[in-house]
């Protein structure tokens, strides 16, 4: 929510149909929509564009939540930590997309996993302390959990997929 109590304006491109969705929507509604889309596509690879949009929406939702937290010593500390972890998920995913090797990709996705898990921890604390709207925090917590699962799956795939050109093809037969 912004200062007037409205929603934020942002734009999202759907890789499935190539349609750009614009308008006044909350980041939480986008997260809910992305979560439903991915749940419907069990076993189907999430595209890079979808995950970039999803991590960006997560960051925007975290920013909005932190801005709406009540002022106080504990909420300020938790909010600052959540803000750092929640916004770095998207930034580190973008960095992983630019990796120069599978090994580098897996390492950078490890950072995405760690930051998503850390964001989930801070969201757990907010829930337990009753700081912030419980439904909103729970929604973000679930999204952080899903981002951890996606990161872990991506790391496993990157580590387990054979190279496109096996080393044996470069060996000279004796």
C-alpha positions as CSV (number, residue, x, y, z in Angstrom):
1,X,0.0,0.0,0.0
2,X,1.2,3.5,-0.7
3,X,0.7,6.5,1.6
4,X,-2.8,7.1,0.2
5,X,-3.8,3.5,1.0
6,X,-3.8,2.4,-2.6
7,X,-1.8,-0.1,-4.5
8,X,1.5,0.2,-6.3
9,X,1.7,0.5,-10.1
10,X,3.9,-2.0,-11.9
11,X,4.2,-3.9,-15.1
12,X,4.7,-7.7,-15.5
13,X,5.3,-9.6,-18.7
14,X,4.0,-13.2,-18.8
15,X,6.3,-15.6,-20.6
16,X,3.4,-18.0,-21.2
17,X,1.3,-15.8,-23.4
18,X,3.6,-12.8,-24.1
19,X,1.0,-10.5,-22.7
20,X,2.1,-7.5,-20.6
21,X,-0.1,-6.8,-17.6
22,X,-0.1,-3.3,-16.4
23,X,-2.2,-1.5,-13.8
24,X,-2.7,-0.8,-10.2
25,X,-2.2,-4.1,-8.4
26,X,-0.5,-5.1,-5.2
27,X,2.7,-7.1,-5.3
28,X,1.0,-9.6,-3.1
29,X,-1.7,-10.3,-5.7
30,X,1.1,-10.9,-8.3
31,X,2.8,-13.3,-5.9
32,X,-0.5,-15.2,-5.4
33,X,-1.0,-15.4,-9.1
34,X,2.5,-16.6,-9.8
35,X,2.2,-19.2,-7.1
36,X,-1.1,-20.5,-8.6
37,X,0.4,-20.6,-12.1
38,X,3.4,-22.6,-10.9
39,X,1.3,-24.9,-8.8
40,X,-0.8,-25.6,-12.0
41,X,2.4,-26.4,-13.9
42,X,3.8,-29.1,-11.6
43,X,6.8,-30.7,-13.2
44,X,7.2,-27.9,-15.8
45,X,10.2,-25.7,-15.8
46,X,9.6,-22.2,-14.6
47,X,11.0,-19.8,-17.2
48,X,13.7,-17.3,-16.4
49,X,11.3,-14.4,-17.1
50,X,8.7,-15.7,-14.7
51,X,11.2,-16.2,-11.9
52,X,12.7,-12.7,-12.5
53,X,9.2,-11.2,-12.3
54,X,8.4,-13.4,-9.2
55,X,11.5,-12.4,-7.3
56,X,11.0,-8.7,-8.2
57,X,7.4,-8.9,-7.0
58,X,8.6,-10.6,-3.8
59,X,11.1,-7.7,-3.2
60,X,8.4,-5.1,-3.8
61,X,6.0,-6.8,-1.4
62,X,8.7,-7.0,1.2
63,X,9.5,-3.3,0.8
64,X,5.8,-2.5,1.2
65,X,5.5,-4.7,4.3
66,X,8.6,-3.1,5.9
67,X,7.3,0.4,5.2
68,X,4.0,-0.5,6.9
69,X,5.5,-2.0,10.0
70,X,4.9,-0.2,13.3
71,X,7.9,1.9,14.5
72,X,9.8,0.4,17.4
73,X,13.2,-1.0,18.2
74,X,12.5,-4.6,17.4
75,X,10.4,-4.0,14.3
76,X,13.0,-1.6,13.0
77,X,15.8,-4.2,13.4
78,X,13.7,-7.1,12.0
79,X,12.4,-4.8,9.2
80,X,15.9,-3.8,8.2
81,X,17.1,-7.4,8.1
82,X,14.0,-8.5,6.2
83,X,14.5,-5.7,3.7
84,X,18.1,-6.7,3.0
85,X,17.3,-10.4,2.6
86,X,14.1,-9.9,0.7
87,X,15.4,-7.5,-1.9
88,X,18.7,-9.4,-2.4
89,X,16.8,-12.5,-3.6
90,X,15.9,-10.9,-6.9
91,X,19.2,-9.1,-7.3
92,X,21.1,-12.4,-6.7
93,X,18.8,-14.3,-9.0
94,X,19.5,-11.8,-11.8
95,X,23.2,-12.3,-11.1
96,X,22.8,-16.1,-11.3
97,X,21.2,-15.6,-14.7
98,X,24.4,-14.0,-15.9
99,X,26.6,-16.8,-14.6
100,X,29.5,-17.9,-16.9
101,X,29.4,-21.5,-16.0
102,X,27.2,-24.2,-14.3
103,X,29.4,-24.1,-11.2
104,X,29.0,-20.3,-10.9
105,X,25.3,-20.6,-11.5
106,X,25.0,-23.1,-8.7
107,X,27.0,-21.0,-6.4
108,X,24.9,-17.9,-7.1
109,X,21.7,-19.8,-6.7
110,X,23.1,-20.9,-3.3
111,X,23.0,-17.3,-2.3
112,X,19.4,-17.0,-3.6
113,X,18.5,-20.0,-1.4
114,X,20.2,-18.5,1.6
115,X,18.6,-15.1,1.2
116,X,15.2,-16.6,0.6
117,X,15.6,-18.7,3.7
118,X,16.8,-15.7,5.8
119,X,13.8,-13.7,4.6
120,X,11.5,-16.6,5.7
121,X,13.2,-16.5,9.1
122,X,12.5,-12.8,9.6
123,X,9.0,-13.2,8.4
124,X,8.5,-16.0,10.9
125,X,9.7,-13.6,13.6
126,X,7.2,-10.9,12.5
127,X,4.4,-13.5,12.6
128,X,5.4,-14.7,16.1
129,X,5.7,-11.2,17.5
130,X,2.4,-10.0,15.8
131,X,4.1,-7.2,13.9
132,X,2.3,-6.6,10.7
133,X,-0.8,-8.0,9.0
134,X,-0.7,-11.8,9.6
135,X,-2.3,-12.7,6.3
136,X,0.2,-10.5,4.4
137,X,3.2,-11.9,6.3
138,X,2.0,-15.5,5.9
139,X,1.6,-14.9,2.1
140,X,5.2,-13.6,1.9
141,X,6.5,-16.4,4.1
142,X,4.9,-19.0,1.8
143,X,6.5,-17.3,-1.3
144,X,9.9,-17.3,0.4
145,X,9.4,-21.0,1.1
146,X,8.6,-21.6,-2.6
147,X,11.6,-19.5,-3.7
148,X,13.9,-21.7,-1.5
149,X,12.4,-24.8,-3.1
150,X,13.0,-23.4,-6.6
151,X,16.5,-22.4,-5.8
152,X,17.3,-25.9,-4.3
153,X,15.8,-27.6,-7.4
154,X,17.8,-25.3,-9.7
155,X,21.0,-26.1,-7.9
156,X,20.4,-29.8,-8.0
157,X,19.6,-29.6,-11.8
158,X,22.7,-27.5,-12.5
159,X,25.0,-29.9,-10.6
160,X,23.4,-33.1,-12.0
161,X,23.0,-32.2,-15.6
162,X,25.7,-33.6,-17.9
163,X,27.8,-31.2,-19.9
164,X,26.5,-30.6,-23.4
165,X,29.7,-31.9,-24.9
166,X,31.2,-34.8,-23.0
167,X,35.0,-34.7,-22.4
168,X,35.4,-38.1,-24.1
169,X,34.6,-36.5,-27.5
170,X,37.8,-34.5,-27.3
171,X,40.0,-37.4,-26.6
172,X,42.1,-38.8,-29.4
173,X,41.5,-42.6,-29.8
174,X,44.7,-44.7,-29.4
